[in-house]
Amino acid sequence: MNFNLLRHGILLVDLSEINFFMIRNYLKSAWRNCKSNKGYTLLNVSGLAIGMAVTLLIGMWAYEQYGYNKFLPDYKQVYQLKTNYINNNGQMETMPWVSIPLTEGVRNSVTGVEKSAVTDVFSKRTFVIGDKKFEFTGGAADVDFLDIFRIPVVKGGRDLLQDPNSIVLTQSTAKALFGDADPINQIVKVDNQFNLRVTGIIEDVPANATVPFDFVFPFKALYPANEWMQHVRNDFGNNSFQCFVKLAPGVNPESVAKQASQLIAKGLGDNHLTAMLHAASQWRLYDQIENGKPTSGFINYVRMFMSIGILILIIACINFVNLSVAQSDKRAKEVGVRKAIGSSKTDLVLQFLTQSFLLTGIATVCSLLILVLVLPAFNAMAGSELKLPLGNPAAWGVLLGFIVLVTLLAGSRPAFVLSAFRPVMVLKGLKQPGKNSGGAMKTMVIIQFAASIALIIGTATIYQQIQYGKSRPTGYNISGLVATDMTADLSRNFTALKNDLLASGAVKSVTAATSPTTAVWSHSVINDWKGKTTASASYLNVARVAVLEDYFSTTGMQLKEGRDFHATIGADSNAVIVNETAVKQMGLTSPIGQLITWNGNKRVEIVGVVKDALMVSPFTPSEATVFYHSDNNGSVIYRLSETMPTADALEKTAGIFQRYNPAYLYNYSFADVDYQQKFNMETLTGKLAGIFAVLAIFVSCLGLLGLAALTAATRTKEIAIRKVMGASISNLWLLLSTQFVILVLIGGAIAVPVAWMGLNSWLSKYAYHTEPSPVLFALALLLAVVITVCTVSYQAIRAALLNPVHSLKSQ
């Protein structure tokens, strides 16, 4: 050290060296204290590490969600054009589909639009290179698409998508198709329809993109290959496409939406459809639109898990505080001696905060190790691609700030409690360390268990809601029902395909429809029906499903009255079958034989009524649906035979499909698997909430250990006297355990109404939902009590077994 001797003989020490010297000694002292109290250190580090790991994990996941689409240079100016309509309950709903003439009008006549691009629905498409087949996700888009979604170009000219016979690939797609060869000017065959020349290679679309794609080709390539698109080029009523726009800086999106709505009104001759613009910054988190405004959606789950992460961190910090104060009797004399020889309260606060910082640092390292271990499982469960950003300096800055925050949260109270001891009182043994902190510690335990009980109740209710949805009748038999995408080749050879499938013994029945049974891909309106009055809605929105004969027998949907479709399409050109909801919403008492006008001005007869089926969501009412007879279908639907093993049946069907569909890979999806995917978000929420509830209970129990140890230490003399007076071990165990049970019950009294209100709010977003069960609340509270008794019993029995002679002598 650098000392300066003044003329009066006083030594002054350089302040910077004192600080370094003091901090070094504080760290040494903290490390020695941790080593001498290994059990206390293990409990503290474990609780903090778990709490920090959960918080960091949720923080990383939330950061990923908030980062969606921000890779776009001008993402704040990018929007998707969508269409609003009034549903059959008089409420405004929004669909992501628009018509071709609307997109052309927006491009040509709406002021404020800088770029506009229409696209079809991006989906999996088959690529053929030589004798090899591949599947990639993408679709057709206007030339401005790559100017709106500005993915850096690796190879190719500036005028991509200008040539109708061109295609642009991502780097990964090009690598898969051509290996190390130069892909530019190579020819690929897509969907056995388009022979396209590769004119550009772009970087892979980031994982945090709401609109991911592996390739894109010009939208105008669709017109020659699809006759039906020639008929919808001027049809404002056919909303089957997507449109993305980039607005000029400073343009109000509502002004653009108003101009687009005027185009729709002019094209349709009425105002039953309007336009809205959905910002790219809201596509991921605000995906639910109410009354034409993005209001909620996935953001609710993000906020929920962020709240849980903060809650578990607070529980871990409370645990740290309780364990630290519970150890105060071991540190009291040290504090007294340090104060007696001149240490100030500030010095002691800094010393204890240094120890907290050391423990937090160790816990942080442990939490990072936990993250490394759990990230693969979490990514698989949540469908994310989280990685520890160890190479990002900003991430290290955030982590350091996180350590400081946790140090202050967890270490401030122990530091100020311990440093406040009066040396004379402590050294004379007149003060029981930590005694005055008991009330605060009990309050913190109540908070811990209130949060833990609420999480247990929430987890159980989410599970109950999932089971409620799964137990709801679907209206058709989803077991063994399979769907394969229809292609032009399959459509041309459908009769032969059907005969061969039935002859194979692997399939019981075969049909086709515009969509699989677990989805509806098209909607229309009924304009006129018997009994319609001026007080009725001017039209009825309906799901529209084109089907072939045997559709209802194959799917298991049950006709309630009337007849099925005839074998020949021509015989039913003016016939439809409707579901129960459509009949109810039209107010028809005798629907069979009634005439309705729908899908423009087409007049048709209702020949059958089918029972409602859950084709969209298990948590929403069945929507009004019209089934009509047509061979213009998008899915081959077939039911596998129960007498043949599924693997063998699929092997046979694969060979038959390849015979009639050689240019495509054989794809299939099971209806029961697709239906289960409708519960994915609720299932993920339930799993994560359950895991976090277990961790919250575990960390809370560590805090209970601290409070139980403090109670046993401060009541040693009382316990000894009670034993001398004849109290049994069971009496003493009951005495020490009861107070903790009371704390848990108080926590439960707080948790129950809070959980009740929160769960009612969460369940209200489902049209079909269960009710929070009082039985679940009681079981959650009972579980918390049992866990509490098991946790504190060790300390209670240990204190009760102490020899009263030794206890009284030591007192």
Summary of the structure (lengths in Angstrom):
residues: 811
radius of gyration: 34.8
end to end distance: 45.9
largest distance: 119.1
contacts: 2644
relative contact order: 0.10
helix: 52%
strand: 19%
